[in-house]
Amino acid sequence: MTTRPTTPATRNELADDAGPTTRRRQLGLRLLALREAAGLSAEEAGERAGVSKATVSRYERAKGNVRWNQVDQLCRVYGASDVEREALVELAKNSKATEAWWVPFAGKLTDQMRMLLGLENEASSISHHTVGVIPGLLQTMEYAQAIRATPENALPAQEVQGYLAMRMQRQRILDRSAPPNYHVILDEGVLRRRVGSPDVMSAQLDHLLARGQEPNVSIQVLPFSKGAYSAALNSFIIFGGFAGPDPSLDVVFLENQVGSLLLEEASTVEEYAKGFAYLRQEALDTSSSAELIAEASKTHLRDRK
């Protein structure tokens, strides 16, 4: 996690309307900053507060449930002001409050997926670069059904429909009254790679064109003609805007064959943000991207056999 120091916060500054994932991350970042400012190790802090070193570390990493009385004691050990302590205690008390739509599915989700859904639901800006398939937030049901899972990641047949329904439900965040700003950069290969039938691909690309007309959605294509860039070798997502324009709360999400990875170090997140900004400059603008997407859609239909 980032060790960027924080300033004393009031309740209002702690994003009262933030979701549980954000609240725990805010709490963890502030507790970490307070401990480091006090010059204490996690073990020393735990001993003085009457909690384990593991608890101190878990709170700072935003893992699991939080006990407000332990947060209160840690703040006293760190010498936090009454304003800061009271704000963090309030944050801890509300760290589990949620109206998240996926809660009924939580028992069937991996820790990584629960974190992804939490970040996705609470972020006010999402920057997504992809080199494999259309992002889940923009997929049609037919396209999602046609994506092949590797044998070790294949779901039992009885769970497939539930998974697909959940994926479609995720997309509702783009239709909220205050949706996130969603900026996508697609490698051209995503448009050319056939997933399912030509009709499925054409319908999927037409869906992209429709979504791209929405004011909160921007879709750019990085064409083959631009060559290869080190910043574009892997897919990544940057979630931001959790508590206003505070980049210290931004997080990068990476997913691969064996799991996923959350990157929160300020310097690392900044590098990904710079990479995304560079790719935005190199990609076609949204109008030219739409023309390429439309051309690819027609090409798939011409390739019918």
N, C-alpha and C positions, 0 to 999 in steps of 0.2 A: 504494500500500500504506500501511497505517497506520504512523505513525512513533512510536507509543506506546512509551516506553522499556521495556526488559525487565530483569529482574534475573538475576544469574548462575544458570545452570541445571545440574543434575546429569543424569546419563544417565536416571535414573528419571523425572525431571520432564519429559524430552523425549519422553514417550509412546512407550515401546519397542514397543507393539503397534499404533502408528499406521501407516497405509498410506503409499505413496510420495508421493501428492499432499500429504498433511498434513506429512510429513517435510520436503519441499522448502519448503513455506510456512513452517514453523516456523524452518527454517534461514535463509530469506530475511529474515524479520522480525527475527531476532536479529542477523544481519549488518548489516542496515540500522541498527538501534538502536545497535550498537557503533560503526559508522562515524560516525553523527551525534554520538554522545557524544564521539568523538575529534576532532570538528570538521573532518573531512576531506571534500572533494568526492570523487565517484566516480573522477574522473581522478587526483587526488592519491593516493587509496588504491591504485589500480591501478599507478601508477608506483612506489610504495614496495614493493608486494608482487610486482612483476614480472609483472603480468597486465594485460590491456587494460581500459579503462574499460567496454567492452561486457560483459566477463566479470563485472565487479563488479555492473553493473546487472542482468545476466541472473540471477545468483545471488539478488539481492535480490528480483527479481520471480518467482522460482521457475520459471524457464524452462529447460528442457533438462537435460542431465546435469551432474553436479557432480564435480569432482576434489577429493578430500579434502586433498591436499597444498597446493592453492591456498587452501582454506578455512583450513588451519593457518597459512599465511603471512599471510593477511588478519587472522586473530585476533591474531597477533603484532604486526602493524602497528597494530592498534587498541588494543593494550595490554590485551587480555582476560586474565583470570586463567587459571591453568593448568586449573582445574576447568571453566571455561566453554569454553576452547579444546578440551580433550579431549572434552567432551560434544558440541560442534559438529562436530568431526572424526568422531566416532562416528556422528553423524547423517548426515553427508555420505557415509560409507562405506556406509550402509544406505539411501541415498536412492532407489535403484532396486529394492530388494527388493520383490517383489510376488507375490501369488497371485491377482491380479485375474482374474475370470472372462472379462473382455472382451479380454484380451491377444491371443488368436488373431484378433480382429476389428480390432485396432488400426490396421492398414494401411488399412482402409476407413473409418475414423472421422475426422471433422474434429478439429482441436485443441480446439474448444469442447466437442464431445461427449465427448472423452476426459477433459477437465477436469470436466465435469458428472458423468460416471460415477464418477470418482475421489472427488469430493466427496460424492456420493450414497452411495457404498460405505463411506466412512470417517466420515461425520457420525453423531453419536449423537442429534441432534435435527434435524428438518426441518420448517420452517414454510412452507406453500405457499398463496398466494392466487392464484386463477385466475378469469379472466373469459371464457375462450374455450371450452375443451373440458375434459373430465375429465382430471386429471393422469395421465401415463403410468404411474405406479406403481399406479393404480387402474383402468386400462382393461381391458375384456375384449378378447379377440382380435378378435371381430366388430366391436366399436366402433372399435378401432384400424384395422382394414381399411377401414372406411367413411369415415374422415377423408380429405377431399380435399386433395391438395397443389396449390399454385399451379403453373402450367406450368413455371416456371424451377426449382422445387424438387422436381419429380416424379422418382422413382427409376425406373431401367429395370425392366421387368417381372421380369427374372431376379433382381433384388436385393430386391424387395419382401418376399418370404417370409423372407429372412434378416434384414431389418430388423425385421419383426414378431416373429420368434422372439427376437431380441435384446431387444426391448422387453418381452416376457413374462419373459425371464430376469432383467431388472432388478428385477422385482417380488419376487424371492426374498429381497431384503434384509428385507422385512417379515415373513418367515417364519423368520428366523434365531433361534437360541436367545437372542441378545441383540439384538433388532431396534432400530432407531432409533425415537424417539418422533416420530410423524408426525402433524402437525396441519394440516388442510386447511380453508380457507374458500372455498366455492364461491359465485360469483354465481348467483342463481336462474336467470339466462338459460342457464347451463350445463345445468341440468336440463330446461329447456323446449325448447332448440334440438335439433331432430331430427338425429341423425347416423345414417345408415342407415335401416332400417325401424323401424316402431313396436315390433316384437318385439325388435330389437337394442337400442333405447333402454330398453325395459322391463327386459330382462335386465341391461343395464349398471347401471341404477339399483338393481336388486335386489342386484347385486354390491356396490355402494356400501354398501347396508344391511348386508350380511354383513361386509364389511371394518370397518365402523364399530363392530361389536360386539367387535372385538379390543382388548385392553387398551392396546396401543401406538398405536392409530389413533383420532384424533378428527376428526369431520367436522361442520362447521357450514355453514349456508347463510345468505347475506346476501340477504334477500328484497327483491323489488321495492318493497314497501311502505315500506322504510327510506329510499328515495331514493338519491341519488348522493353519493359521498364522494371527495374528491381522492385519498385513500390507496388507493382501490379502482379507479382508472381503468385500471391495468395489472396484468398478472400478474407475480408475482415469487416467488422462493424464497429463504429464509434457511437456510443450512446452519450448524450450530453443534455445540458439544460435542466438538470434535476432541481436546482434551487437558484434559478437565475443564471446569469453569465459567470458562473464560477467553475473554471476548468479543472479545479482540484478534485471535483466530483465526477469528472468524465471517466469513462472506462472503455477499454477496447475488448471486444469479444472475438476470439478465434475458435474455430471448430475444425477438427480433423477426424481421421479414421478411428482413433482410440479415445476420443473425448473432446473436451473443450478447455479453453484457457481464458481467464480474465486477467487483463493487464491494467494495473492501476497506478503504477509509478508515474509521477508527473512527467518525467523526461521521456519515458516510453510512449505515453499517450500523445505527447507533443510531437514526437517523430511520426507517429501514424497520422496525426492531423496534418502535418506538413506534407506527407506523402499523398494524402487524399486531396489536399489543395492543389498539388502539382498535377495529379491525374485529372482533376477538373479542368485545368487549363489545357491539357493535352487532348482530352476527349472532345468529340464533336459537341457543339452547343445543342440545346434541347430540340430546336427546330430541325437541324440537320440529322440529329439522332432519330427523331420521329420518322424522317424520310427513309433512313436506313432500315428501321424496324419495319416499316410498311413494305419496303422492297423485299426484305427477308421473308415476310409473311406470304407475299405473292410467289416467291421462289419455292417455298415449301409446297404450295398448291400445284405449281407446275411440275413438281417432282413426283406427283402421284403416279403410282404404277397400277 
